[in-house]
Amino acid sequence: MSDLKLRVKEMIIERLKLEGMTPDQIDDGAPLFGEGLGLDSIDALELVLGIEQVFGVKIEDEAAGLKAFKSVQALTDFIAENAK
Amino acid sequence: MTDIPAHLPHRYPFLLVDRVLEREPGVRVVAEKLVTNGEPYLQGHFEGHPLVPGVLLLEMLAQAGGFLEAEPLHGAAIFLAGVQDARFRAPALPGDRLRLEVRSDGAFAGMMKIRGTVSCEGRDLCTAALLVKRL
């Protein structure tokens, strides 16, 4: 697991208080919303704020969010592409 | 800003903001609520020992958060979607002039997270983060 991907998973677990879950239990390709982790719109806001705080990357709108939140892999790629 | 009903959809007895002292839409709001002896909830909460219910302190913060929106909220469907890290450190009592200070943590896709403090004479009574959803 890449260092960035591990940090993304740790941020998700910490920010969403997924107690008892470890990074290796989150599948790289599983959808974050709906099936997969089953996150909802409240979680989306928490992740948007967490990504900005931890990685300094802004998710400007819903279109960008749809793309970035497709999976942990997609989110890691999004952060890598947009980190300053 | 004193014409609170022009901005918020809430009405007596559930309008819990009296004045807006400072306002920077999208960023920060400071408002005020004077707890009078006539507040309807004080009569039974509790008999002989009136205090403002903690959930109403959270509601005050949520209503103050309404002024983070630049436009009036009439007709807008806004719901309290979550409460995080709420702490009630001291009771709010009749006669207290409550300072309601809220700050936006950020917004995304119709959701906003705000952090707020209810204080009285420099002493924090309640702190919490609130999630507000706009449909």
Interface residues (C-beta under 8 A of the other chain):
Chain A: S41 I42 A44 L45 E46 V48 L49 E52 I59 D61 E62 G65
Chain B: A81 G82 D105 G106 A107 F108 A109 G110 M111 M112 K113 L131 K133
